[in-house]
Amino acid sequence: MNMQGHPPLSRTFFGFLTAVLVSGVLTACSGSVDSSTAKPATTPPATYRVTGTVAYGRPVVSRTVQAVDSTGRLCAQATTASNGSYTMDTSRCAAGAAAFSVEGYTTPSGVSLMSVAVPVQGTPVINGVVNIDPLTTLIAYAAAGMVTSNPAPATAAQALALLPKVTGAQYQRAQSDVMTASLLLLLQNTYGVPTSGFSAGATSFAADGQGMDAFFDAYPLTAPTSASVQIAPASGAGLSVRVSLPTTPTTGSTVTSNVSFTVGGQVSGLSGGPLTLLLNGANALVVPANGAFRFSTPIASAYTVSVGNQPAGLTCSVGQGTGVAATANITNLVVSCSANSYTVSANVSGLAGGAQVVLQNNGVDATTVSGNGNVTFAGRIAYNGSYNVSVATQPTGQTCTVSNGSAGGVSANVTNVSVVCAIDTYTVSGSVTGLSGTLVLQNNGADSTTIASNGSFAFATPVAYGGSYNVTVGTQPTNQTCTVTNGSAGGVTANVSNVAVQCVVTSRPVYMYVPDYNNGQILGYTIDTVTGAQSTIPGSPFAAGAQNRWITVDASGTYAFVPSQNTNTLSVYGINHSTGALTQLPGSPYPVGVTPNSVTVNPAGTLVFVPNANSNTVSVFSINRSTGALTPVPGSPFATDSVPTKVAINPAGTFAFVADQNGTTISVYSIDAGTGALTPVAGSPFSNGGNQPMGITTDPSGTHVYATNAQGNVTGFSIDQSTGVLTAIAGSPFAMGYAYQDGASMNTAFNASGTLAFVATGQDGAVLTYNVDATSGALTQITGDVDTVGGGGAVFVTLDPTGTLLFAANFIHITVGIKQINQTTGALTDIPGSPFGVGARPYDIAIVQP
């Protein structure tokens, strides 16, 4: 076919969808908009997004954050802002853990910042907050050391490679090992960080020198180029947390918390002989006289100071002598000695028959109580000393509460201490309104309750008398946000029934771009895939080169690429994720070969490919991820067979597949991992059985490639993962019943799991759905599963980043249909408002998730 000069519509080449790119390819002519009635709505799928802060004593700015999923694939990336924050869409990530790291960034001590995350309840991929900072790096090392099926990590790179294999249980263990009580109290008491429900990776913070960030400023990460990581305070004193990685893969990592805090105070009233004090029942310290004292043995967590031996003729008692954990040196103990001493007694009531409660005074002097009435502690309190009565062991099935339990300046026997034991418990319940899906509520961080309809609900676990409740949303329903009111209180003395949960529809917009090739511009729209609301992106239409028939975006939705057939150039645009607006970048457009017929970006977003139909070449550029600037790779452009029209890249980014329309072949190239240069594989080009390929696509696994052909069929090939050599799939070609027509494109797209294939059959055709054999790659059309997209004209299909919404371009009616995909049956159902009118005939479309 002669491709010189301006190509007529019958010789237009049409796009495809690669397995990991959120892109499509559009061409446009003016025309009227079809006003056909929308089909019944269904609930669109969830979108998964990660936000977080990257900091190391200061924000980490303008750096690329990468997410590698459980398959070892780079599935998402984003650039940090001036405050270290970032946002990325993780809908393309596989289920399971994911490793997050900062590309090419190391701290002054040579550490690579990293984090590991596992899905929250109810989501198949990572969703929520994932911070990357010194503390998450420490936990990441601990988690990597728990992966027992691989050699033990000895370097940062090895630890990072193991993180996608971390299980939820291993991650929780790593976090609990590192987040010791001492460290949590340090965060809470010294830096004001609330530690109830605290997660090192998922609790939001800002890199502003306050709270968590202030802790990082004082406790820098000091190691991790070997098999250990250590956080030590900048002052060189206090808390030290250390992770040691294992020497064998079965032993797991160990985390130790070393606290060098001392315990001491003041003694008064001592005369006539020495006093012996004990720290935690041992570590005896002889105090010869009044004044300051300090134990030589440091403490690691909880402490209790008691009297070991009383001095002759005196009674000494310890005040403020107990603590759960220390975050600084203890200096406030008060030991009072006197010849006069007094008893402390308590009145116990409400204790059930046969039950026992253990009381203690000043952290010692344990007394077991088996019945109601008065009880007197054996130990006496010195004149002007203090007492502190507490419950050491609660009775089974009851909760006992102490009143009037502590005071200082004792000058008489203490008789007003009261201990009340209660067996009463109370239910917590409420009502839900506005719910249209499935909601999970929790009480006090546990006791999960799943709710599928509006109305009343109740938690299974009651609250004890005087206790508290805190109702929160554990899992939001799909496409909704639920808010809890009257959800928490303390001092419960009656059943709680006024908890209210209100659910509202959550807006889930996408940006859609349509090339208007007749007018040299790009049309931009915002479409809410939940409500169906459609609006024009501010600034649209955006200027582009003449005959701009195609558009694609990188996987992160950062840049858009638009070739111009009349000027033989490639334009690059930055995408504003807040508004969807396109801004042509400095240096753009870039020269390519004659008649560029599509554009493709590799999954990593580092290379862009443009087939030049009238040059019989493919132009390849490297992409500067920070600026979007393009640089031709060495050897570009690369020769192909006759009239190359489309390019597909496998998910691993190792092979390029080029549809050669007039050659009725598929050219296959290996991609140099360092330079991006193309080298033909042995046997290339491969015969396409005499069929002219219009579109070409790899499946999500990267094991098969499919060409959608002008002869009205789809040819499929298995890919040798080592060599790239193609072998026809048994049964190929697969009939689709529609042949190539003037102005029509044909392409194939797959759902995220690769179980379903969707084929756009052309200008007068429909969208056909096929089951995909997981082993052979063979296609079997689902009988009756044909969607005409509102009247025929399905020239192009692509999926949203979640892989659950299908976008079908209707050439005849100048609309785009958005379809909910039933992942089991393949059935397509219009979302509200679909099909949507667009201002040009959509040969090609590109979708970005803001």
C-alpha positions, 0 to 999 in steps of 0.5 A: 500500500502506498502511504506517501502524502496525506493518508485517506481514512481507508488507510488510517492506522489505529491504536491498541492498549498495552497491558500496563499503560493507561492509554488509548488512541483517538482520531476525530472528525466533526459530526453530530452527537448521538442522544440514545438512551443510557443503559441501567447503571451499575456500581463502578469499581473501587479505585486504589490510591496511595498517598504519603510523605517522604522525609529524612530530617527534611522533605525529600523533594522532586524524587520518584517514588516507586512501587513494586508489587508481589509479582516483582513488577514496577506497578506505580510511581509518582514524584514528591512535591516540595513538602515531600508528599506524593500521590500515586494510583496503585490500581495496577498493582497485583494483590499482596505486599508492595515495596515502596522506595525512592529512586536513586535517593540515599541519605548522607549516611548512604541509606536507601529509604524504603517502606513495605505495605500490605493491603488493608482489609477488603482491598486486593491492592495497597490503598491508603497512606504509605510513608517512607522515612527512617522508621519505615526503613527500619521496619522494612529491614525487620520484615525483609529478615522474616521472609524465610524462602529466600537468602537472608538480606545483607544489603539495602538492595537485597532487603528491598527485593524481599519486601514484596514477599512480606506477608501481613503477619510478618509486617505486623510482627516487624512493626510490633518488634520495632515499635516497642513500648519505650519507643511509643512512649517516647513518641507520645510524651516527648514529641506529642504523637498520639500512639493509639492505633499508630502505624509507622507507615500509615499514620499521616505526618508532615515534614515540618519539624513537628511531631513525627518529623521532629523525632526523625530530626533527633533520631537519624538513621545511622546504618544500613549498608550491612546486615544491621540497621540502627536508629540512635539519638543525635545526642548520643544518649537515651533510646537506641533501637537496633535491627539485626538481620539473620545469617540464615533464612529460617531464623528471622530478624531480631529487634532489640530496644536498649534504654539507658535511663536511670532511676533515682530521687530523694530520701528524707527523715532517715536517721540511725542507720542505713536504708535498703531500696530495691529496683524491680525486686532486686538491684539492692541500693544501700542509702546511708543518709538523707539526700539524693540517690540513684540506682546504678542499674539502668531500666529497659521499661517498667520499674518499681522501687520498694523498701528492701530493709527498713532502718532501725526504729523507722518506717520508710515508704516510697512515693511515685515509685512505679512506672509503666515505661521510661522515656527519660531518666527518673529523678522524682522518687520521694522516700519518706522515713519516720518513727511514726507510721500509718495503715492503709485499708480499703473497702471492697464491694461488688466482688462476686462470690468465689472471685478474687481481686489482687490489690497493691499499694505503691506497686508492691505489698500485694494483697489478695481479696476473696470477699467484700468488706475491709482489707488492710495492707500489711505495709505501713506508710511513714509520716508525710509519705504517700500511698497509691492503691491499684488493682494488680489482677482483676477478678475473672469476669469482673472489673474493679475500680479504685476510688480515693486510691492515692494521696501524699502527706499521710498523717493518720491511718487511711480508711477511705479507699474504695474498690468497687467491682462490677459485672454489668456490661452494655451494648453499643448499637446505632443506625446506618442511612444512605448505604448502597454497598457493604460497610465494615464498622469496628468498635475500639479497633476490633469487634468488626461488624459487616453491614449490607443494608440501611437500618439498625446494627449492634456490635457483638461485644458489650462494653463493661460498666464505666468503660468506653467505646469508639466506633470507626469505619473499618472498610468503606463501601465501594464508591461511598464515604460513610461518616460516624457521629456520636461514635465515642464516649467513656464512663458507660453506664447504660446501653448505647443506641445513638451511634449514627452512620451516614453514607454518601456517594463518593465522586470518582472522576477520570480525565478523558482526552480525545484528539480532534485531528481535523482541527489540530487540537485535543479535547479534554473531559472530566467524567465522574464514573459514579454519578455520570456527571460530565464537564469540560476540562478547563482550557480545553481544547488544547492546541496540537499538531495537524492531523493529530490522530493519536494520544497516549499517557504514561502509566502514572498519568504524568505526561501525554504524548501526541504525534502529528502526521502532517508535521512528522513530530511528537508533542509532549504535555504535562498533565495537571492532576488537579484540573486535568489541563494539558501544558505543552512542555519546553522542547516539544514537539520533537521530530520523528519519521514520515507519517507517525501512526501511533505512540506507545509508552513502556510500562516503566514510563521511561521510553516512548515508541513512534512507528513511522508508516512512510519511513518504515521505521520506529522512533524511540526516545528516553523520557526524563521523568522529572521534566518530560524531555525526550532524547532519541536513544542510540540508533533511533530510528530503527528499521521495520517491515512495510508500513509499521502502524502500532507498537506493543511492549510486554509488561517486563519492558524487555520486548517491542512488538511492531504491527507491519500492516503492508508486510502482514508481519509482526516485527519483534525487537529486544529492548536494551535495558540500559539504553532503550535501543532495539535489536531484532530477535532471531526470525523477525519479522514473523508471519501474521498468516497473510493478515494485515495487523491494525492493532497489537497488544500483549496480555497482562502476563506478558506471555502472549501477543495479539494482532487485530487484523483488517481481515476480520480476525485476531491472531495470537502468538506465544512469546518465548520469554528468553528470546522473544520468538513468536509461535502461533497459538493453536486455533489462531486466527480467531474469528470476530466477524467484522472486516476492516472498513474505511476510517475504522480502527480495530484493537484488543484490550484485556482486563487486569487479570487477563481472563477477558479480552475485549475487541473493537471490531471497526466502524460498523462493528461492535465490542466483542468479549472473549474468554482467554485460556490461562495456559494456551492464550486461546480466545473463545468468544462469549456467545451473545456478549456483543455490545454495539456501544449505542449503535455500532462504530466501536473503533477503539477500546481501553480500560481505566487504571483499575481494569474494571471499566471499559471505554469504547470509542463510537466512531459513528455516533461521536460518543464514548461508552463507559462500561462496568465489566463483570469480571466473572461473566464479561458482561458490560453494563453502562455506567450512569450517563453512558454513552457520553458525547464528545466533540470529534469522532473518537478513533482513539482516547486516553484515560487518566485517574486523577 
